[in-house]
Amino acid sequence: MPPPVIAIHVTDRDGNRATVSGNVGLSMMEVLRDSGDFGVAAICGGLCSCATCHVYVDDTWLPKLKNRHNDEQEILVALSSFKPKNSRLSCQIPVTAELDGIALAVAPED
């Protein structure tokens, strides 16, 4: 049986909106990188070391996410595009059924 699929609402850097499907068990970074030209380079491949998968998570979805861990926090605060409340590395957000319908925006390149 294939893994469940959720809807992810993405706003790219130009303000264009799209809805993509993501398999539960992947990371948001993998879905964004593989789903189209959202500008998510994911240079480190999800190792939480490059910040090329930086996104802003919509306020309504923040309570459903785990808190940032120290490595993620250190990388994010060094970015000029850092938003204390909404910034996340998409490689650190697992796709779960609970996040069906999540809205996020790809952060500007830093």
N, C-alpha and C positions, 0 to 999 in steps of 0.2 A: 504494500500500500504506500503510495507517495506521501511525503510530508504535507501537513496542512499548509495552505497558502493564505497570506494576509494582504490587504491593500495598504499601500504606503503612498501618501500624497506628498509630492516633492515640488518645491519651488526652486528653479535653477537660479544662477547668478544674474540672469537677465529678467527675472520676474515671471518667466513662463512656468505654468503649472502642469503637472502630469501625475497620473496615478499609475504606479507600477505594482506588480505582484512580487511578493517575497516568500520564499519557503521558510517555514519555521525550522530553526536549527542553524541558519546562516547568520551572519552579522549584517547589520544595515549597510556597512561599507561594501560588502560583497554584492548585495542587491543593487546598490547605487552604481557601483563600478560596472556591473555586468548588464544593467538595464538600459543604458543609453548614455548620451553625452551630457552628463550633469557636471562634468568637470572634476569628478572625484578621482584623483590620480592613484591614491592608495599605494604610494611608492614603497612603503615598508611592508605591504602585504597584510596589514592588520596586527602588527606587533606593538602598536602604541608608541611609535617613535618618530613619526614624521609630520603629523597634523595635516596631511593632504586630504583627509577625509572629514574635515571640520564641518559640522552642521549646527544649525540652530533648531532646537526642538520647540515646537509650539507649547505655550504655557499649559494648556489643558492636559498635555501628555506627560509633563514632568513628574507628577506623583507616581506614575506607573514605572518609572525608571529607577534603577539602583543608583545610589550616590556615586559620584566620580571617585575613583581611587587616586592615590597620591601621584602615580606616574601620569595619569591623564590630566590631573589638575595642573601639575608642573608644566606640561607642554602647552596647555590652553592659556594659562595666564601670561605666557610669554608672547602671545599673538596680539598684534594691534587690533585685530577684529574680534577679540575676546568679549563675550557678553556674559557676565558673571552668572546670570540665572539660566540662560538658554544654550550656551555653548557646550557641545559634546563632540567627542571623536566617534564617528559612526562605527568604527571598528570595535568599539567598546559597548555597543548596544546590540544585544542578541535579539534576533527576530523571534518573537513569541506570539502565541495566539492572543494574548492580552493586549498586544499593540496593534491589532487589526484596525486600520483607519488612521494610524498615526500621521501627523502632519509635521514636516520639517523642511527647512530651507538650507541649501548649500551655501556655506559662508564664503565671503570673498577670499580670493587667493591672498596669502600673506607673504 
